[in-house]
């Protein structure tokens, strides 16, 4: 991941280091490739999807109207992630359950 993208992720998401698997996921998503990650609970699988829009904007590889749909079986997780994402300028998140 480019240095400017890492800086943007660090600023927006308060993440000091992106894990190798998260970076691999994000790179695949940036190349518009399908991606599946089977990793332990709490590993941070959601972060690459959350990072995608701000990173693409920073890299100027996307229009400003990107949309990402994430399906989750847990209402509490959806609510928590939407609250976290809505605290980031330029991102709007909603959930329906």
C-alpha distances in whole Angstrom, upper triangle without the diagonal:
4,7,8,7,7,10,11,10,12,15,16,16,17,14,14,12,10,11,10,12,10,7,9,11,8,7,11,12,10,12,15,16,18,16,19,18,21,20,23,24,22,19,17,17,17,14,12,14,15,12,12,14,13,10,11,14,12,10,14,14,16,20,20,22,20,21,20,23,22,26,27,30,30,32,31,27,27,29,27,23,25,26,23,21,24,24,21,22,21,21,24,24,28,29,32,34
4,6,5,6,9,10,11,12,14,16,16,17,15,15,13,12,14,14,16,14,10,12,14,11,10,14,14,12,14,17,18,21,20,22,22,25,24,26,27,25,22,20,20,20,17,14,17,17,13,13,15,13,10,11,13,10,9,12,13,16,19,20,22,20,22,22,25,25,28,29,33,33,34,33,29,29,31,29,25,26,28,24,22,25,24,21,21,21,21,25,26,29,31,34,36
4,5,5,6,9,10,10,12,14,15,16,14,13,12,12,15,15,17,15,12,15,17,14,13,17,17,15,17,20,22,24,23,25,24,27,25,27,28,25,23,20,21,21,17,16,18,18,14,15,16,14,11,13,14,11,10,14,15,18,21,21,24,22,24,24,27,27,30,31,34,34,35,33,30,30,31,28,25,27,27,24,22,25,24,20,21,21,21,25,26,30,32,35,37
4,5,5,6,9,10,11,12,14,15,14,14,14,13,17,17,19,16,14,17,18,14,14,18,17,14,17,20,22,24,23,25,25,28,27,28,29,26,24,21,21,21,17,16,18,17,13,13,14,11,9,11,11,7,8,11,13,15,18,18,21,19,22,22,25,26,29,30,34,33,34,32,29,29,29,27,24,25,25,22,20,22,21,18,18,18,19,22,24,28,30,33,36
4,5,5,6,9,10,11,12,13,12,13,12,11,14,15,16,13,11,14,14,11,11,14,14,11,15,17,19,21,20,22,21,24,23,25,25,23,21,18,18,17,14,12,14,13,9,10,11,8,5,8,9,6,7,10,12,14,16,16,19,17,19,18,22,22,25,26,30,30,30,29,26,25,26,24,21,22,23,19,17,20,19,16,16,16,16,20,21,25,27,30,32
4,5,5,6,9,10,10,11,9,9,8,8,11,12,14,12,10,13,14,11,12,16,15,14,17,19,20,22,20,22,20,23,22,23,23,21,18,16,17,16,13,12,14,13,10,11,13,11,8,12,13,10,11,14,15,17,20,19,21,19,21,20,23,22,26,26,30,29,30,28,25,25,26,23,20,22,22,19,18,20,19,16,17,17,18,21,22,25,27,31,33
4,5,5,6,9,10,10,9,9,10,11,14,16,18,15,13,17,17,14,15,19,18,16,20,22,23,25,23,25,24,26,25,26,26,23,21,18,19,18,15,14,17,15,12,13,14,11,9,13,13,10,11,15,17,18,20,19,22,20,22,22,25,24,28,28,32,31,31,29,26,26,27,24,21,22,22,19,17,20,18,15,16,16,17,21,22,26,28,32,34
4,5,5,6,8,10,10,11,12,12,15,17,18,15,14,17,17,13,15,18,17,15,18,20,22,23,22,24,23,26,24,26,25,22,20,17,18,17,13,13,14,12,9,11,11,7,7,10,10,7,10,13,14,15,17,16,18,17,19,19,22,22,25,26,29,28,28,27,24,23,24,22,19,19,19,16,14,16,15,12,12,13,14,17,19,22,25,28,31
4,5,5,6,7,7,9,9,9,12,14,15,12,11,15,14,11,13,16,15,14,18,19,20,21,20,21,20,22,21,22,21,18,17,14,15,13,10,10,12,10,7,9,10,8,7,11,11,10,12,15,16,16,18,17,19,17,18,17,20,19,22,23,26,25,25,24,21,21,21,19,16,17,17,14,13,15,14,11,13,13,13,16,17,21,23,26,28
4,6,6,5,5,6,8,9,12,15,16,13,13,17,17,14,16,19,18,18,21,23,24,25,23,24,22,24,22,22,22,19,17,14,16,15,12,13,15,13,10,13,14,11,11,15,15,13,15,18,19,20,22,20,22,20,21,20,23,22,25,25,28,27,27,25,22,22,22,20,17,19,18,15,14,17,15,12,14,16,16,19,20,23,25,29,30
4,6,6,8,9,11,12,16,19,20,17,16,20,19,17,19,22,20,19,23,24,26,27,25,26,25,27,25,25,24,21,20,17,19,17,14,15,16,13,11,14,14,11,11,15,14,12,15,17,19,20,21,19,21,20,21,21,23,23,26,26,29,28,27,25,23,22,22,19,17,18,17,14,13,15,13,10,11,13,14,17,19,22,24,28,30
4,6,8,11,13,13,16,19,19,16,16,19,18,15,18,21,19,18,22,22,24,25,23,24,23,25,23,24,23,19,19,15,17,15,11,13,14,10,9,12,11,8,10,13,13,12,15,17,18,18,19,17,18,17,18,17,20,19,23,23,26,24,24,22,20,19,19,16,14,14,14,11,10,11,9,6,8,10,10,14,15,18,21,24,27
4,5,9,11,10,14,17,17,13,14,18,16,14,17,20,18,18,22,22,23,23,21,22,20,22,20,20,19,16,15,12,14,12,9,11,12,9,8,12,12,10,11,15,15,14,17,19,20,20,21,19,20,18,18,17,19,18,21,20,23,22,22,20,17,17,17,14,12,13,13,9,9,12,10,8,11,13,12,14,15,18,20,23,25
4,7,9,11,14,17,18,15,16,19,19,17,20,22,21,21,24,25,26,26,24,24,22,24,21,21,20,16,16,13,16,14,11,14,15,13,11,15,16,13,14,18,18,16,19,21,23,23,24,22,24,22,22,21,23,21,24,23,26,24,24,21,19,19,19,16,14,16,15,11,12,14,12,11,13,16,15,18,18,21,23,26,28
4,6,7,10,13,15,12,12,16,16,14,17,20,19,19,22,23,24,24,22,22,20,21,19,19,18,14,13,11,14,13,10,12,14,12,11,14,16,14,14,17,18,16,18,21,22,23,25,23,24,22,22,21,22,21,23,23,25,24,24,22,19,20,20,17,15,17,17,13,14,17,15,13,16,18,17,20,20,23,24,27,29
4,7,10,13,15,13,13,17,17,16,18,21,21,21,24,25,26,26,24,24,21,23,20,20,20,17,15,13,16,16,13,14,17,16,14,17,19,16,15,19,20,18,19,23,24,25,27,26,27,25,25,24,26,24,27,26,29,27,28,25,22,24,24,21,19,21,21,17,17,20,18,17,19,21,20,23,23,26,27,31,32
4,6,9,12,10,10,13,15,14,15,18,19,19,21,23,23,24,21,21,18,20,17,18,18,15,13,12,14,15,12,12,16,15,13,16,18,16,15,18,20,18,19,22,23,24,27,26,27,25,25,23,25,23,26,25,28,27,28,26,22,24,25,22,19,22,22,18,19,22,20,18,21,22,21,24,24,27,28,31,32
4,7,8,6,6,10,11,10,12,15,15,15,18,20,20,20,17,17,15,17,15,16,16,14,11,9,11,12,9,9,13,13,11,13,16,15,13,16,18,17,17,21,21,22,24,24,25,22,22,20,22,20,23,22,25,24,26,24,21,22,23,20,18,20,21,18,17,21,20,18,20,21,20,22,22,25,26,29,30
4,6,5,6,9,10,11,12,14,15,16,19,20,19,19,16,16,13,14,12,13,14,13,9,9,10,12,10,10,14,14,13,15,18,18,16,19,21,20,20,23,23,24,27,27,27,24,24,21,23,20,23,22,25,24,26,24,21,22,24,21,19,22,23,20,20,23,23,21,24,24,23,25,24,26,27,29,30
4,5,5,6,9,10,11,12,14,15,17,18,17,17,14,15,12,14,12,14,16,15,11,11,11,14,12,11,15,16,14,16,19,19,16,19,22,20,20,23,22,24,27,27,28,25,25,22,23,21,23,23,26,26,28,27,23,24,27,24,22,25,26,23,22,26,26,24,26,26,25,27,26,28,28,31,32
4,5,5,6,9,10,11,12,14,15,17,15,15,11,11,8,10,9,12,14,13,10,9,9,12,11,9,13,15,14,14,18,19,16,18,22,21,20,23,22,23,26,26,27,23,23,20,21,18,20,20,23,23,25,25,21,22,25,23,20,23,25,22,21,25,25,23,26,26,24,25,24,26,26,28,29
4,5,5,6,9,10,11,12,14,15,14,14,11,11,9,11,10,13,14,12,9,7,7,9,7,6,9,11,10,11,15,15,13,15,18,18,18,21,19,20,23,23,23,20,19,17,18,16,18,18,21,21,23,22,19,19,22,20,17,19,21,18,17,21,21,19,22,22,20,22,21,23,23,26,27
4,5,5,6,9,10,10,12,14,14,14,12,13,12,14,14,16,17,16,13,11,10,12,10,7,11,12,10,11,14,14,12,14,17,16,15,18,17,19,22,22,23,20,20,18,19,18,21,21,25,25,27,26,22,22,25,23,19,22,23,20,19,23,23,20,22,22,20,23,22,25,25,28,30
4,5,5,6,9,10,11,12,11,12,9,11,10,13,13,16,18,17,14,13,11,13,12,9,12,14,12,12,16,17,14,15,19,18,17,20,18,19,23,23,24,20,20,18,19,18,21,21,24,25,27,27,23,23,26,24,21,24,26,23,21,25,25,23,25,24,23,25,24,26,26,29,30
4,5,5,6,9,10,11,9,9,7,8,8,11,12,15,16,16,13,11,9,10,9,6,8,11,10,10,14,15,13,14,17,18,17,19,17,18,21,21,21,18,17,14,16,15,17,18,21,22,24,24,20,20,23,22,18,20,23,20,19,22,23,21,23,22,20,22,21,23,23,25,26
4,5,5,6,9,10,10,11,9,11,11,15,15,18,18,17,15,12,10,10,9,5,7,10,8,7,10,11,9,10,14,14,13,15,14,14,18,18,18,15,15,13,15,15,18,19,22,23,25,24,21,20,23,21,18,19,22,19,17,20,21,18,20,19,17,19,19,21,22,25,27
4,5,5,6,9,9,11,10,13,13,16,17,20,21,21,17,15,14,14,13,9,11,13,11,9,12,13,10,11,14,14,12,15,13,14,18,19,20,17,17,16,18,18,21,22,26,27,28,28,24,24,26,25,21,23,25,23,20,24,24,21,23,21,20,22,22,25,26,28,30
4,5,5,6,5,7,7,10,11,15,16,20,21,21,18,16,13,14,14,10,11,14,13,10,14,15,13,12,16,17,15,17,14,15,18,20,20,16,17,15,16,16,19,21,24,25,27,28,24,23,26,25,22,23,26,24,21,25,26,23,25,23,21,23,22,24,25,27,29
4,5,5,6,7,7,10,12,16,17,20,21,20,18,15,13,12,12,8,8,11,10,7,10,13,11,10,14,15,13,15,12,12,15,17,16,13,13,11,13,13,16,19,22,23,25,25,22,21,23,23,19,20,23,21,18,21,23,20,22,20,18,19,19,21,22,24,26
4,5,8,10,11,14,15,19,20,23,24,23,20,18,15,15,14,10,10,12,10,7,9,11,9,7,11,12,10,12,9,10,13,15,15,12,13,12,15,16,19,22,25,26,28,28,24,23,26,25,21,22,24,22,19,22,23,20,21,19,18,20,20,22,24,26,28
4,5,9,10,14,16,20,21,25,26,25,23,20,18,18,17,13,13,16,14,11,13,15,12,11,14,15,13,14,10,12,15,17,18,14,16,15,17,18,21,24,27,29,30,31,27,26,29,28,24,25,28,26,23,25,27,24,24,22,21,23,23,25,26,28,30
4,7,9,13,15,19,21,24,25,25,22,20,17,17,16,13,12,15,14,11,12,15,13,11,15,17,14,15,11,12,14,16,16,13,13,12,14,15,18,21,25,26,28,29,25,24,27,26,23,23,26,25,22,24,26,23,24,22,20,21,21,23,24,26,28
4,6,10,13,16,19,22,23,24,21,19,16,16,17,13,13,16,16,13,15,18,16,14,18,19,17,18,15,15,18,20,19,16,16,14,15,16,18,21,24,26,28,29,25,24,27,27,23,24,28,26,23,26,28,26,27,24,22,24,23,24,25,26,28
4,7,10,14,16,20,21,22,20,18,14,15,16,13,12,16,16,14,16,19,18,17,20,22,20,21,18,18,20,22,20,17,16,13,14,14,15,18,21,23,25,26,23,22,25,25,22,23,26,25,23,26,28,26,27,25,23,23,22,23,23,24,25
4,7,10,13,16,17,18,16,15,11,12,13,11,10,14,15,13,16,19,17,17,20,22,20,22,19,19,22,23,22,18,17,14,14,13,14,16,19,21,23,24,21,20,24,23,20,22,25,23,21,25,26,25,26,25,22,23,21,23,22,24,25
4,7,10,13,14,16,14,13,10,11,13,11,11,15,16,15,18,21,19,20,23,24,23,25,22,22,25,25,24,20,19,15,15,13,13,14,17,19,21,22,19,19,23,22,19,21,24,23,22,25,27,25,28,26,24,24,22,23,22,23,23
4,6,10,11,13,10,10,7,10,12,11,12,15,16,15,19,21,20,20,24,24,24,26,24,24,26,27,26,22,20,17,16,14,14,14,17,18,21,21,18,18,22,21,18,21,24,22,21,25,26,25,27,27,24,24,22,23,22,24,24
4,7,9,12,10,11,8,12,14,14,15,17,18,19,22,24,23,24,27,28,27,30,28,27,30,30,29,25,23,20,19,16,15,15,16,17,21,21,18,19,22,21,19,22,25,23,23,26,28,27,30,29,26,27,24,25,23,25,24
4,7,9,6,8,7,11,13,13,15,17,18,19,22,23,22,24,27,27,27,30,28,28,31,30,30,26,24,21,20,17,17,15,17,17,20,20,17,18,21,20,18,21,23,21,22,25,26,26,29,29,26,26,24,25,23,25,25
4,6,6,9,9,12,14,15,17,18,19,21,24,25,24,27,29,29,30,32,31,31,33,32,32,28,26,22,21,18,18,15,16,16,19,18,15,18,21,19,18,21,23,21,22,25,26,26,29,30,27,27,24,25,23,25,24
4,6,8,8,11,13,15,16,17,19,21,23,24,24,26,29,29,30,32,31,30,32,31,30,27,25,21,20,16,16,13,14,13,16,15,12,15,17,15,15,18,20,18,19,23,23,24,27,28,25,25,22,22,21,22,21
4,6,8,9,11,13,15,15,17,19,22,22,22,25,27,27,28,30,30,29,31,30,29,26,24,21,20,16,17,14,15,14,16,14,11,14,16,13,13,17,17,15,17,20,21,21,25,25,23,23,20,21,20,22,22
4,6,9,9,11,13,14,15,17,20,21,20,23,25,25,26,28,27,27,30,29,28,25,24,20,20,17,17,16,17,16,19,17,14,16,18,16,14,18,19,17,18,21,21,21,25,25,23,24,21,23,22,24,24
4,5,6,8,10,10,11,14,17,17,17,19,21,21,22,25,24,24,26,25,25,21,20,17,17,14,15,14,16,16,17,16,12,14,16,14,12,15,16,14,14,18,18,18,21,21,19,20,18,20,19,22,22
4,6,7,8,10,11,12,16,17,16,18,21,21,22,24,23,22,24,24,23,20,18,14,14,11,13,12,15,15,17,16,12,14,16,15,12,15,17,15,15,18,19,18,22,21,19,19,17,19,18,20,21
4,6,6,6,9,10,13,14,15,16,18,19,20,22,21,20,22,21,20,17,15,12,12,9,11,10,14,13,15,14,10,11,13,12,9,11,14,12,11,15,16,15,18,18,15,16,13,15,15,17,18
4,5,5,6,9,11,12,12,14,16,16,18,20,19,19,20,19,19,16,15,12,13,12,14,14,17,17,18,17,13,13,15,13,10,12,14,11,10,14,15,13,16,16,14,15,14,16,17,20,21
4,5,5,6,10,10,10,12,14,15,15,17,16,16,18,18,18,15,14,11,13,12,15,15,19,19,20,20,16,16,18,16,13,15,17,14,13,16,17,15,17,17,14,16,15,18,18,21,23
4,5,5,8,10,10,11,14,15,16,17,16,15,16,16,15,12,10,8,9,8,12,13,17,17,18,18,14,13,16,15,11,13,15,13,11,14,16,14,16,15,12,13,12,14,15,18,20
4,6,7,8,9,11,13,14,15,17,16,15,16,15,14,12,11,8,10,10,13,14,17,17,17,17,14,12,14,13,9,10,12,10,8,11,12,10,13,12,9,11,10,13,14,17,19
4,6,6,6,8,10,11,12,14,14,13,15,14,15,12,12,11,13,13,16,17,21,21,21,20,17,16,18,16,12,13,15,12,10,13,14,11,13,12,10,13,13,16,18,21,23
4,6,5,6,9,10,10,12,11,10,12,12,12,9,10,9,12,12,16,18,22,22,22,22,19,17,19,18,15,15,17,15,12,15,16,13,14,13,11,13,13,16,18,21,24
4,5,5,6,9,10,10,10,8,9,8,9,6,8,8,12,13,17,19,23,23,23,23,20,18,19,19,15,15,17,15,11,13,15,12,12,9,8,11,12,15,17,21,23
4,6,5,6,9,10,10,10,11,9,11,10,11,12,15,16,20,21,25,25,24,24,21,19,20,19,16,15,17,14,11,13,13,10,10,8,8,12,13,17,19,23,26
4,5,5,6,8,9,9,12,11,13,11,13,13,17,17,21,23,26,26,27,26,23,22,23,21,18,18,20,17,14,16,17,13,13,12,12,15,16,20,22,25,28
4,5,5,6,5,6,9,9,11,9,12,12,16,18,21,23,27,28,28,28,25,23,24,23,20,20,21,19,16,18,19,15,15,13,13,16,17,20,22,26,28
4,5,5,6,6,7,7,10,9,12,14,18,19,23,25,29,29,29,29,26,24,25,24,20,20,21,19,16,17,17,14,12,10,11,14,17,20,23,26,29
4,5,8,9,11,11,14,13,16,17,20,22,25,27,31,31,31,30,27,25,26,25,22,21,22,20,17,18,18,14,13,12,13,17,19,23,25,29,32
4,5,8,11,12,15,14,17,17,21,22,26,28,32,32,32,32,29,27,29,27,24,24,25,23,20,21,21,18,17,15,16,20,21,25,27,30,33
4,6,8,9,12,12,16,17,21,23,27,29,33,33,33,33,30,28,29,28,25,24,26,24,20,22,22,18,17,15,16,19,21,24,27,30,33
4,7,10,12,11,14,15,19,21,25,27,31,32,32,32,29,27,29,28,25,24,26,24,21,22,23,20,19,16,17,19,21,24,26,29,32
4,6,8,7,11,13,16,19,23,25,29,30,30,30,27,25,27,26,23,22,24,22,19,20,22,18,17,14,14,16,18,21,23,26,29
4,6,7,10,13,17,20,23,26,30,30,30,31,28,25,26,27,23,22,24,23,19,19,21,18,16,13,13,15,17,20,23,25,29
4,6,9,12,16,19,22,25,28,29,28,28,26,23,24,24,21,19,21,20,16,16,18,15,13,9,10,12,15,17,20,23,27
4,6,10,13,16,20,22,26,26,25,26,24,21,22,23,20,18,20,19,16,16,18,16,14,10,10,11,13,15,18,20,24
4,7,10,13,17,20,23,24,23,25,22,19,21,21,18,16,19,18,14,15,18,15,15,11,10,11,12,14,16,19,22
4,7,10,13,16,20,21,20,21,19,16,18,19,15,14,17,17,13,14,17,15,15,12,10,10,10,11,13,15,19
4,6,10,13,17,18,18,19,16,13,16,17,13,12,16,15,12,14,17,15,16,14,11,11,9,11,12,14,17
4,7,10,13,15,15,17,14,11,14,16,13,12,16,16,13,15,18,17,19,17,13,12,10,10,10,11,14
4,7,10,12,12,14,11,9,12,13,11,11,15,15,13,15,18,18,20,18,14,13,10,10,9,11,12
4,7,9,10,13,11,9,12,14,12,12,16,16,15,17,20,20,23,21,18,16,13,12,9,10,10
4,6,8,10,8,7,10,12,11,12,15,16,15,17,20,21,23,23,19,17,14,12,10,10,9
4,7,9,8,8,11,13,13,14,17,18,18,20,23,24,27,26,22,20,17,15,11,11,9
4,6,5,6,9,10,11,12,14,16,17,18,20,22,25,25,21,19,16,14,11,11,9
4,5,5,6,9,10,11,12,14,15,16,19,21,23,24,20,18,14,12,9,8,6
4,5,5,6,9,10,11,12,14,15,17,19,22,23,20,18,14,13,10,11,10
4,5,5,6,8,10,11,12,14,16,17,21,21,18,16,13,12,10,12,11
4,6,5,6,9,10,10,12,14,16,19,19,15,13,10,8,6,8,9
4,6,5,6,9,10,11,13,15,18,18,15,13,10,8,7,9,10
4,5,5,6,9,10,11,13,17,18,15,13,11,11,10,13,13
4,5,5,6,8,10,11,15,15,12,11,8,9,9,12,14
4,5,5,6,9,10,13,13,10,8,5,6,7,11,13
4,6,5,7,9,12,14,11,9,8,9,10,13,15
4,6,5,7,11,13,10,10,9,11,12,16,18
4,5,5,9,9,6,7,6,9,11,15,17
4,5,7,8,6,5,6,9,11,15,18
4,6,9,8,9,10,12,15,18,21
4,6,6,8,10,13,16,20,22
4,6,8,11,15,18,22,24
4,7,10,14,17,21,24
4,7,10,14,17,20
4,7,11,14,17
4,7,11,14
4,7,10
4,7
4
